[in-house]
């Protein structure tokens, strides 16, 4: 039975590389001192240019901290020219390592120390030995479209349209690498799928091994060895369908004594015994293959968003001149040996990459491949016979007769194995650690360094130095974690300061502006600005301030004194490649501009950064047609966008200003919270402050209340920071004890108030209810005890007589 699966493909007539810049992507490098990597097969099949990648260097991330990814991909994504997917994953295992050799880890255990390649630390390794063994003994998916590629009779999962010769790249499985989502068990866990077709997001999320188990056929080892060693079927592969798997039933005693064996019985039995523990072989039993379920990873489904836009033939920035990025909050992995992987899949629109079918077979003339039956003719308005006659067929570099006159033939640059292609980059190893117990609640923002020594030409397709993220918004009381790594073995002739071939960095505040400047036209921005981005001189440490850090911390950032004792440090030469300040709490509001003294070389390269600290906690996320949520950390405040509310991706930013600062914020904008009543929430700001949702749809916004007993008397009002005097009441959907949920079609500034009229009405209603309850109780009581009313009347009569006598003027 042929197994048909959907698959991702990519378009490219040349290399459409992808490079991770933060965290540092290796592109299979280790510590090469030359511009080209030494071994493209060391760990994985990148299919990238040999010049890409950064030398080895590791970092760690705390649980709950924000990991900032930056990358460049050569051809378009998020554009109509190509269908595109970017898949970001990670894997953790105690055997994962960078290694110390540039050679590929051997397949033969005899070539490794102690006959165990998994424990031979000399070799880098991401996937393990058993994973690759399962790959090379598993039948390849016969339902995959291979165009006119000759797989050289390859029958296992090493052979794909992109890897038709079955080449080995570390212990990576080529079929798993080329296709997503993969149908057999894999150690890779999904972080996000960024796609040009967001309608497929439910499929990606449902099919991810994060949430869905996988199945595989487990064949008895004696039977497997019997097929390969005794029968001589070295091409025997394990089935990948349940039906074929459950057909395997093997009588050990019968088959090793059959006269059809190609080898003497003693050699065959010896091969089986050598391959398996003899005590586990019961020759009286029939051994059956088993279709085994492998559990899901048991983690949430991956995020799935529209892919960020990038242009063709360009390894550069995206919209607005900024790198394409993705922010991921590190879960509690608690593991010291992990690695990131990013794959770039693009496909042409010349055929439907998601609907290959069995009729797309290879057209042959004897043993000669002519082309494939891909229905190209449907795209050009010709019938099948005419299309083939005029060269409109899916084959290598076809010559087409555009006008049907045979006088104007044109050769097309078509490579059939590149009309659906996957590229890949992986990071060096990283660690994930539990959040330190002595840190107060609050987000941890990682600031690292991307790039390597050299100018833009020498580094290409890598990049020059920069801080990552280059611009960062932080809330007061949150944490910033400065940490970076680098290499001592960059090419010696690469441009730069300090000792040749070395990466070094530090952080110092830039000097203040030399002349008055127009203040930023943003009422939410901090009023105080420290340093000027356009300066190249640092602020004197006696006059500098950075995020409220101590003098000691600023000295450590400037002179790297936590890891280096004295030495020649004018250009940081005596320092090491790695630096870690550990997370530090931000205690001072302002906008801070800083730089690296060694690498900031005006007109050659810039290494500067900007941190904006406000009272508000800020979170942002790009939300597309599938909707999504943005939530403030350690708060109930959030924005939920339903599917279909946005027609295109929008970067939604959520700010939460403390209630005590909200009034001051409004006064800065020349406004105040209108109307009667007490404010009972923080100020919540949703950017952009325009009408965002499509007609008939609304965003659902939730925010905390400061009074637990105020939920029944809540009204929510909306304004914008540009016209804060105009307030509008919005519709409250639900008000609970400590939070309120309301709807809005657009962003803006929102605040909740306790309505005094509602409080008064509530008090009157409550009093009336009490009176009614008393009256009803009285009636019920006297009906039950009728004698009581007579006694009361008698007593009232006597009391009236006494009162009357007391009021007489004379006795």
Secondary structure, 3 states (H helix, E strand, C coil): CCCCCCCCCCCCCCCCCEEEEECCECCCCCCCCCCCCCCCCCCCCCCCCCCCCCCCCCEEEECCEEEEEEEEECCCECCCCCEEEEEEEEEECCCCECCCCCCCCCCCHHHCHHHCHHHCCCCCECCCHHHHHHHHHEECCCCCCCCCCCCCCCCECCCCCCCCCCCCCCCCCHHHHHCCCCCCCCCCEEEEEEECCHHHHHHHHHHCCCCCCEEEEECCHHHHHHHHHHCCCCCCCECCCHHHHCCCEEEHHHHHCCCCCCCCHHHHHHHHHHHCCHHHCCCCCEEECEEEEECCCCCCCCEEEECCCECCCCCCCCHHHCCEEEEEECCCCCEEEEEEEEEEEEECCCCCCCCCCCCCCEEEECCEEEEECCCCHHHHCCCHHHHHHCCCCECCCCEEECCCCCCCEEECCCCHHHCEEEEEEEECCEEEECCCCCCCCCCEEEEEEECCCCCHHHHCCCCCCEEECCEEEEECCCEEEEEECCCCCCCCCCCCCCCCCCCCCCCEEECCCCCCCCCCCCCCCCCCEECCCCCCCECCCCCCCCCCCCHHHHHHHHHCCCCCCCCCCCCCCCCCCCEECCCEECCCCEEEEEECCCCCECCCECCEEEEEEECCEEEEEEECCCCEEEECCCCCCEEEECCCCCCCCEEEEEEEECHHHHHHHHHHCCCCCCCCCEECECEEEEEEEEECCCCCCCEEEEEEECCCCCHHHEEEEEEECCEEEEEEEEEEEEECCCEEEEEECEEEEEEEEECHHHHHHHHHHHHHHHHHHHHHHHHHHHHHCHHHHHHHHHHHHHHHHHHHHHCCCCC
